[in-house]
Structures are given as structure tokens and as C-alpha cells.
Amino acid sequence: MSALGQKDGLLGLGRTGPRQKPLKVLCLGAHSDDIEIGCGATLLRLARRRPRPEFRWVVLSAPGQRGHEAALGAKQFLGSAATDALRVHAFRDGFFPAQFAEIKDAFESLAREFRPDLVFTHARDDRHQDHRVVSDLTWNTFRNQLILEYEIPKWDGDLGRPNFYVPVSKATARRKTHGLLSVFGTQRAKDWFSEGTFLGLMRLRGIECRADDGHAEAFYARKITVRL
Ligand SMILES: [Zn+2]
């Protein structure tokens, strides 16, 4: 898989050509920093591709200042591709299991208006209750897409053994970290929300995939279909 990935991008999704349609990328996050933590470096790379991918950036809960941070985050990581990409919902932080039906309705309307090629979402074995609901509904809703589940370091200690890697340059890893620390002022007081956490995890994943520049983001790809 790594040879195919390096040559052709994300399993062929990255091929470029004059007649190629733009890649449609859906980013799902329960809270306003999840997408950036989980796949920010990968998105920095994808946003530079030509033809430029079409993004949809969905945050399920972002009350008050966090809604502002969600918009800043999308702009910081997607640049001009963030235009019209952001959708912020107002589900109650920490209570997603109790709002399952309403969140499922939101997923179903999303699937009617946007048909992605590639989906980034929370990992199935993430122990945060809101993250799990988003992961489950992703698989429930999107069945013809490549789904990559990202990882979020946290107190629960639920990081596992990912099986899909995106190597990134050290400069991109630093841009991700800088973006996180500059955008999410509401999170800076948390002891884990630090340069060391984000760079350290990317360095570790870089070791696991022998990344050229030493850094990578890692994902769980539970199902991969290759059309030859
Ligand atoms: Zn979260």
C-alpha cells in the first residue's frame, strides 16, 4: 500500500490531470478543534492540490467562542478552499448519545447535499462519547467513500495501532502545530494542548511509516476498496 500511496496519492485519489474532477473531501468533527488535531497536516497538503479539492467542514458542537474558532480553524488549514466549506451545528457538547436521532438527521441531510470521495472522521474506538457517535454515524451514512478515522490524544489513553499513514514534512507538522496553538485560545489552558503533544504524536507516527522527513499523521482505514 505504501508504494501505491507514495506514487499516486491517497490510493489513486491524488492523480492529477486536466480532465480530473476535483476531489470532494468531507471533514467531520464533534468539536471545533477535532478536525485540526486529527488531520490538520493532511488537510494542509490536500488544500494545495490542483485541481483544488472541494471541502465540506462540519463541526457538530461549537458554542460561543468555539464557533468563532471553528471558522478560524477552517480558514487557517484550508485557506481560500475554506470558502463555503464550514457547517457548524449546535448540538450539546458531551451529550451526543442523548441527541443521536437529531444528529442522525443532520448526517442524512448532509449526505443529500454533499457526496464526498474521501471522509475524515473520529475513530470507532475513541473513548469520548461524542466522538464515538460521530464515527458510528459516519459509517452508517457514507458507504461508497474511503473513510479515514483520525486520532485524538487525550486523558482516556485510547490511542491504538493505526494502519494508514500520511507522511508530512517537518515544516507542515510545524504549521499544523502553530495553527492549533494560535487558533484555539479556549484550549490553551489545558495541559495537553501543547506543541509537544502534537509534534510528538506526528513524530511517533513518522517513525512507524519511515516518513522521509520524520513526521506523519496516522489513520484507521477499516475498509479499502481498490478498483484496478
Ligand atoms: Zn472532540
Residues whose N, C-alpha, C, O or C-beta is under 5 A from the ligand:
A	BS01	ZN	A30 H31 D34
